[in-house]
Amino acid sequence: VPQSLKEKFLLATFQIIAEHGADSLSANELIKKTNSSKGALFHHFKTLDELCLESLNYFRTHARLQLKASSYPNLKAFLMAFAQDAYERQCSKSFFHLGHFFRDRALKDDRFRLAL
């Protein structure tokens, strides 16, 4: 399925965080992973925080589809169920890294907190 460059940035954000942790997320890593440019990155996202916030929404939307999470009242309840599901299935650590990253962001940034 063809992806827009914007979606490639969102997915690359997940990959970098999942594989190497949140501290490895940078504009340089994103452009390397997507084979694009800083101009393209900042055309779609004004800041890396904005990219992370949109990644949260993207993650929530797509993960909800996979887990049929539409019955969850909010993102917090969904992430708790998601983590439990991953634990029970012994999923890779990638999903845990992502969940923890977004949870930690929510503790520090009101925009992420509002998304919960």
Secondary structure as UniProt FT lines:
FT   HELIX           5..20
FT   HELIX           22..24
FT   HELIX           27..34
FT   HELIX           38..44
FT   HELIX           48..67
FT   HELIX           69..71
FT   HELIX           75..89
FT   HELIX           93..108
FT   HELIX           110..115
//
